[in-house]
Amino acid sequence: MESDVLRELFEKYHQKAYLYVLSLCRDRETAEDIVSEGFEKAFLTVEGCPEGFFWWLLRVCRNLWLDTLRKQKRQGGEMPAEIPVPEDALSGVLQKEENRRLYTAMNRLSPADRELLIWHYFGGLSIRQMAGLRGISETAVKTALFRARARLKQKLGGEKP
């Protein structure tokens, strides 16, 4: 790929990839490291056209995060308990209080639930794309997404599923 194409891909997807990884690892510095390494690996290993690059980048970043978790577990460390709430992550869409409430509820979900919701609602991934990233069937993704939404609704003060 030409350097202009690489620069364009980086500018287009860096912020989305960073917010996605931040939602997983809950640490800004770790998220930035993972995204930087993820871009490097994705640039070197992507096959085909740039249209599929973003989904490949997410998969690479997710695998790097899982590697980080395994390494920390072996070393006896833990990830931070809270995701730092970026002040402007959803500005213009939700008011600040609703934004904080949503992030608080998302923090209380399991990483798997949080990941699915972020992929679907903030990343715009389809059921098929999520199934591909997870390596599971579309039916399994639909079921998991339904349950994740129900748990989020419960955390936000909705009725129990």
Secondary structure, DSSP 8 states (H G I E B T S, - for coil): --HHHHHHHHHHHHHHHHHHHHHHH--HHHHHHHHHHHHHHHHHH--S-GGGHHHHHHHHHHHHHHHHHHHHHHHT----SS----TTTTTTTS-HHHHHHHHHHHHTS-HHHHHHHIIIIIS---HHHHHHHHTS-HHHHHHHHHHHHHHHHHHTT----
